[in-house]
Structures are given as C-alpha cells and as structure tokens.
C-alpha cells in the first residue's frame, strides 16, 4: 500500500471516504509554493480524528494523507467544474478558497504535470475506492459510500454568510435512495444544529461518480462547518489562529451525532 494512502477494511456495508484531511506535500512541489501555510489552509482539518470511531461500526475507511494542493481526488479528473459559474478549486488547485495564489510566479503545474499527478495519486485513490465498493457490494448487495468533509463556516468567495453545520449532498437526489437521505437528515436534526440538503454543496466528484442507487451503490457527502467540532475563527484566518487544535471534549457532541449518522447508513444498507 502507498504510504500516502490509508485503507482500513471492515465488513459492514459502509465505506467512509476522507479525501481532504491530508497535509503532506512532497518537497519538489512545496518548494514552488508561496506559503506552506496557504497550501494547507483549506484542508478538512481533523476529519480523520472526528470519524476514528468508524471502525467500531465495521466500516471501511479510505483516506489520503496528501494535501489537496497536490491533487484533489474529489474533482472531475477531466478538469471540468463541478459547479459551473461558481467559484471552486481545480483538480490541481492554484489558489485557495479565498482566491490567494498558491504558487510562485511561473511555478504552476502545466498540463503534463497535472496528468502525471493524476496518474501517480488520483488513480490509486480511486482504484482503492472501487476495490472496496466491489468487495462489499459482492458481499452485501448494497453499500453506502459516505464522503466525509469539513470547511470553515465562512468562505465569502464560495458562499455568502454562514454555512449550516450539516451540509448533506446527494447530487440533487441522484446519488442515493431518498430513504438514506432522510435517515441521515433525521440523525442530524436530533442535534438541534442547522442543516441543509443539496444546498451550496451537492456532492463532489466522488459522490456524483460512484452514486448509482440502481446498482446498489448509495453515495452521500457530508460537509461539516468546522464550528461544529473545533474553534472556527472565521472570517479572520491567520497562521496563528488556523487550524484550531482538536479538542476531544469539544468534538464529543459532534462525534455522537456522526455516530448516529453512520449507524443510520449501516441500517439502511442492511435493509432489504
């Protein structure tokens, strides 16, 4: 297994994909960047710790330790935008969520380098996902792919105002059975925190590409506003204030809700 790719295998019909919590940037790329902090600023901070109970439920976890600045494994590999007409970041981002330049002048990756990164890192991540989907689908006949994300509560270039704590994406209902979406919503509603389904975040490439409910593959994305589990200093973000440290006591209520969410996913997959 690649040292940047982590796969933990369980036997329940649930896969937790964690594509954006990594911070590793190879030296040959990092030396071309404007700032190591900027290059890691938009990570989904501490999501792997937030969900580290998933194995207790028998879930399979697939995670990359790579920073999304190296390559974003949740973008269309063709480079097509997931949200045409809206601000977003690319397969190999050249700016942050706030529009800040990532690379020194003339150091951005060209088409050949992007293709090489895609082959080196994007393809193995998705080979691992596909392998686990196929394994569990053969075993159970139905599987839930849960794509786990987080983002700062405020990112004015991407969305106005403050994001709800729970942002559920099902590609406008195309990536999973409505019963699964309803079960996830019900688990989140019990928290009393604001939620939305198919709002600003409808699901990235992972949700859209793999979600095939007619074939028994039900995909859902969860985008959490960071204030739900860590201190979120939005909108003022500095190297001193971000990322906020992970504090288990603060994260505990969120972990409890997410435990209910993942249990709902497993229960759905086990139903005939």
C-alpha angles and dihedrals in degrees: 000000000000114000090232094052122072122194122178112185123216131167102230116104092254132100121189111203116198107184103158111040095089125106103183115123119178114241093243089061100035093057089061095054128101093226134359088215094053089048091057099034095098098049118129090249119221095347090134089057093044091058100035089117091068093095089061086065091050093253124155114232126204116186137164120214090203121110113247086237088073092050133330108229089192095065130089105271089221089064093244114148118253090208108037112206093016130096113263139142127260137243087266102022121221096183139034128249086268093052097255117151114252102190132056115250111294094005100100116123114264126216093273093051092047089052090050092049090048091054094043099046115003096053096050092049091054093041087057092048092048092048092054093044091051093046095051094039089055090049100045109014089230133054138180119219108200114192109204121208144152136193139180113279091241126040105152095192090058103035139356123253125346121337119233113255093243119044112180119193126195100158089262090308097311100104101058146015112279088237091064092049090049092050092051091047092050092052091050094045090059088068093064089228122128117268140177134190119217093355120133090334114050095166132291129246093290093057094041097043100045102031104104106150091176087063095044096261111123116186128190131172123214116199110186124198104235094232087073092073111007137031107281112202093189132182094022107059121177135162087256095053102036135102096026114219120260110251114189094209093054092045095047098088091049091048089053092054092045089050088058090047094054092044088054089052092051093046090051092051092050094052115099 
